[in-house]
Amino acid sequence: MIVPIPITEKLFAPYGTLIACAGGDARRINGGLCTRWHDRCRPDVDGAVSVSLFDAEPRSLPYTLDLIERHPKGSQAFLPMTEHPFLVIVADGPDATPKAFVTAPHQGIQFHRGTWHGVLTPLHSPGLFAVIDREQTADNLEEHHYATPWIIGS
């Protein structure tokens, strides 16, 4: 069983970038009525960048991980549109043991281009996310189905 741990910038760095409204370059705009956390991530894609909305069904722990995927032609960012944490699963390859993280409230992530990862896995309803990735998806998805699923538990 793989036990998910709290995600940190250092632990997640080999796989991507954390995106949060805390620390870093923040400035007041719009007459002082809005705080802008500037340049939280930079999409890395071949071709056009797209912003989509996903509404994923919440999962619970223990979670059965039977599929990972990667996008060789672009990064992929998941920005939760609620305060709820979500499960983030990564792997160094299809034959490596996956790692599981849980985000903090209001925290998003961006996977580096080519990073093997689990599917979008909210732990609470609603599972509404903004997703920033490559506009053309047809040739930008590789999937690996595990012969023996992994169990992600607490």
Backbone hydrogen bonds in HBPLUS format (Angstrom, degrees):
<---DONOR---> <-ACCEPTOR-->    atom                        ^
c    i                          cat <-CA-CA->   ^        H-A-AA   ^      H-
h    n   atom  resd res      DA  || num        DHA   H-A  angle D-A-AA Bond
n    s   type  num  typ     dist DA aas  dist angle  dist       angle   num
A0002-ILE N   A0151-ILE O   2.84 MM 149  6.17 169.7  1.85 165.2 168.0     1
A0153-GLY N   A0002-ILE O   2.87 MM 151  6.10 154.5  1.94 148.9 157.5     2
A0005-ILE N   A0100-ALA O   3.03 MM  95  6.47 154.0  2.10 137.1 136.8     3
A0102-VAL N   A0005-ILE O   2.84 MM  97  5.95 138.8  2.01 139.1 143.3     4
A0007-ILE N   A0102-VAL O   2.99 MM  95  5.57 160.4  2.03 144.0 140.6     5
A0012-PHE N   A0008-THR O   2.99 MM   4  6.04 156.0  2.05 152.6 159.1     6
A0013-ALA N   A0009-GLU O   3.00 MM   4  5.82 126.0  2.30 139.7 151.4     7
A0015-TYR N   A0012-PHE O   2.83 MM   3  5.50 151.4  1.91 127.4 136.3     8
A0016-GLY N   A0012-PHE O   2.97 MM   4  6.00 139.7  2.14 150.0 159.2     9
A0112-HIS N   A0015-TYR O   2.74 MM  97  5.71 170.8  1.75 141.5 141.6    10
A0017-THR N   A0110-GLN O   2.80 MM  93  5.08 148.9  1.89 142.9 152.4    11
A0110-GLN N   A0017-THR O   2.80 MM  93  5.08 143.3  1.93 150.2 158.0    12
A0019-ILE N   A0108-GLY O   2.77 MM  89  4.70 164.3  1.79 134.5 130.0    13
A0108-GLY N   A0019-ILE O   2.63 MM  89  4.70 170.1  1.64 156.8 156.4    14
A0038-HIS N   A0025-ASP O   2.93 MM  13  5.76 147.2  2.04 166.6 176.7    15
A0027-ARG N   A0036-ARG O   2.92 MM   9  5.32 149.4  2.01 136.8 146.1    16
A0036-ARG N   A0027-ARG O   2.74 MM   9  5.32 169.7  1.75 159.5 162.7    17
A0029-ILE N   A0034-CYS O   2.79 MM   5  5.31 160.9  1.82 153.8 159.7    18
A0032-GLY N   A0029-ILE O   3.02 MM   3  5.11 126.3  2.32  98.7 113.5    19
A0034-CYS N   A0029-ILE O   3.26 MM   5  5.31 140.2  2.43 152.2 146.9    20
A0033-LEU N   A0030-ASN O   3.24 MM   3  5.57 162.4  2.27 108.7 114.1    21
A0075-SER N   A0044-ASP O   2.83 MM  31  5.23 139.9  1.99 126.0 139.1    22
A0046-ASP N   A0073-LYS O   2.91 MM  27  5.59 156.4  1.96 166.6 161.5    23
A0135-GLU N   A0048-ALA O   2.80 MM  87  5.43 169.8  1.81 152.2 150.8    24
A0050-SER N   A0133-ASP O   2.76 MM  83  5.51 161.7  1.79 168.8 172.4    25
A0133-ASP N   A0050-SER O   3.06 MM  83  5.51 153.4  2.13 149.9 157.6    26
A0052-SER N   A0131-VAL O   2.79 MM  79  5.07 163.7  1.81 149.7 155.0    27
A0131-VAL N   A0052-SER O   2.75 MM  79  5.07 165.0  1.77 147.8 150.4    28
A0054-PHE N   A0129-PHE O   2.84 MM  75  5.19 162.7  1.87 151.7 157.6    29
A0129-PHE N   A0054-PHE O   2.88 MM  75  5.19 159.6  1.92 152.3 157.1    30
A0056-ALA N   A0127-GLY O   2.82 MM  71  4.75 151.3  1.90 141.5 133.4    31
A0059-ARG N   A0122-PRO O   2.80 MM  63  6.13 164.1  1.83 159.7 159.8    32
A0063-TYR N   A0152-ILE O   2.70 MM  89  4.99 157.5  1.75 147.6 154.0    33
A0152-ILE N   A0063-TYR O   2.77 MM  89  4.99 173.6  1.77 156.3 158.6    34
A0065-LEU N   A0150-TRP O   2.76 MM  85  5.02 164.8  1.78 154.1 157.4    35
A0150-TRP N   A0065-LEU O   2.93 MM  85  5.02 155.9  1.99 149.1 147.6    36
A0146-TYR N   A0066-ASP O   2.95 MM  80  5.11 152.6  2.02 124.0 132.9    37
A0068-ILE N   A0144-HIS O   2.98 MM  76  5.36 158.2  2.03 150.5 157.6    38
A0144-HIS N   A0068-ILE O   2.82 MM  76  5.36 157.9  1.87 159.8 158.2    39
A0069-GLU N   A0117-HIS O   2.78 MM  48  5.44 158.0  1.83 150.6 156.3    40
A0117-HIS N   A0069-GLU O   2.75 MM  48  5.44 154.9  1.81 152.3 160.7    41
A0070-ARG N   A0142-GLU O   2.91 MM  72  5.38 143.3  2.04 148.3 156.9    42
A0142-GLU N   A0070-ARG O   2.98 MM  72  5.38 155.1  2.04 156.4 160.7    43
A0074-GLY N   A0071-HIS O   3.43 MM   3  5.79 169.8  2.44 114.8 115.1    44
A0114-GLY N   A0071-HIS O   2.95 MM  43  5.01 149.8  2.04 125.0 124.1    45
A0076-GLN N   A0111-PHE O   3.23 MM  35  5.24 152.8  2.31 132.9 139.9    46
A0111-PHE N   A0076-GLN O   2.73 MM  35  5.24 156.0  1.79 158.8 151.5    47
A0077-ALA N   A0132-ILE O   2.87 MM  55  5.00 159.5  1.91 141.8 148.7    48
A0132-ILE N   A0077-ALA O   3.04 MM  55  5.00 151.0  2.13 129.3 138.4    49
A0078-PHE N   A0109-ILE O   2.76 MM  31  5.48 154.5  1.83 158.6 167.4    50
A0109-ILE N   A0078-PHE O   3.05 MM  31  5.48 152.0  2.13 146.2 153.2    51
A0079-LEU N   A0130-ALA O   2.84 MM  51  5.05 164.1  1.87 161.0 163.7    52
A0130-ALA N   A0079-LEU O   2.86 MM  51  5.05 163.4  1.89 148.2 148.8    53
A0081-MET N   A0128-LEU O   2.88 MM  47  5.59 163.9  1.90 155.2 149.7    54
A0103-THR N   A0086-PHE O   3.05 MM  17  5.58 165.2  2.07 156.1 159.4    55
A0087-LEU N   A0121-THR O   2.99 MM  34  5.34 159.3  2.03 164.2 158.2    56
A0088-VAL N   A0101-PHE O   2.83 MM  13  5.03 166.3  1.85 144.8 147.1    57
A0101-PHE N   A0088-VAL O   2.74 MM  13  5.03 158.5  1.78 151.8 159.3    58
A0118-GLY N   A0089-ILE O   2.84 MM  29  4.92 155.9  1.90 127.7 131.2    59
A0090-VAL N   A0099-LYS O   2.95 MM   9  5.36 158.5  1.99 151.1 158.3    60
A0099-LYS N   A0090-VAL O   2.77 MM   9  5.36 160.8  1.81 158.4 163.3    61
A0091-ALA N   A0116-TRP O   3.07 MM  25  5.33 145.2  2.19 137.3 133.5    62
A0096-ALA N   A0093-GLY O   3.11 MM   3  5.27 158.2  2.16 109.6 116.4    63
A0107-GLN N   A0104-ALA O   3.26 MM   3  5.48 133.4  2.50 142.3 134.8    64
A0115-THR N   A0112-HIS O   3.18 MM   3  5.63 158.8  2.23 139.1 136.1    65
A0140-ASN N   A0137-THR O   3.09 MM   3  5.03 167.4  2.11 115.8 115.7    66
